[in-house]
């Protein structure tokens, strides 16, 4: 594994395969590590990294605040996740790339298309998160962390995150910076010393602005409608990946293709060929 420093934050990444570059925003919610492309749910079944690297240079990475990547206590926005991807492309001296996201990784991909279309060749949005249930569960996760802080200190959060080994998604009490607290001692010490009330404002603002709608978050519809990039939308269908969220992206992105197949039909035999067909057509 390799590491790059992007805007002062460490990013763990891997580059595999040969061919045109494909930047891949990992699935896994707030545990979006590069290994999730091989181990998480549907991605373990369809085995994209057994197929895509044969014709594309796949750039995978731990999203900031997850895995072995670093973080910074601030109101993180989708634009911040975009900046991490742009910084990684700059580090690798890649001018333009196909941009793919899975699960919550679709949100920065949508934002990427609106903020830096000149750096993208195409967009792939695989199982975009969204829907009313997803918004509610996302807000609840942040509320649990804030509730924990009503009775505990930031030092207690550090101890909890360090001892449990669980991500924010697995145990919301540990907060959005749980993974960084575990592997970066200096970060953990500074985290414990910060002003608690100001920290609570950061957390509350992050929840409200990241998950601000009952459809797919990431970018405003008016901005998506101006994106002149080919896009492929692959729908999921569960409480976190509402099919309505995928349909919303199809509606908003002018050059979107919607792969209208049920989840059960998204297999290793069908899915990699469909993605490769799309990518080849996009150049």
PyMOL commands that set and color helices and strands:
alter all, ss='L'
color gray80, all
select helices_A, chain A and resi 29-31+36-39+41-46+48-50+52-54+78-91+105-115+117-119+132-149+154-164+172-174+178-183+185-193+196-210+221-224+243-252+263-265+271-282
alter helices_A, ss='H'
color red, helices_A
select strands_A, chain A and resi 2-6+9-16+20-25+56-61+97-102+120-126+231-234+256-259
alter strands_A, ss='S'
color yellow, strands_A
deselect
rebuild
show_as cartoon
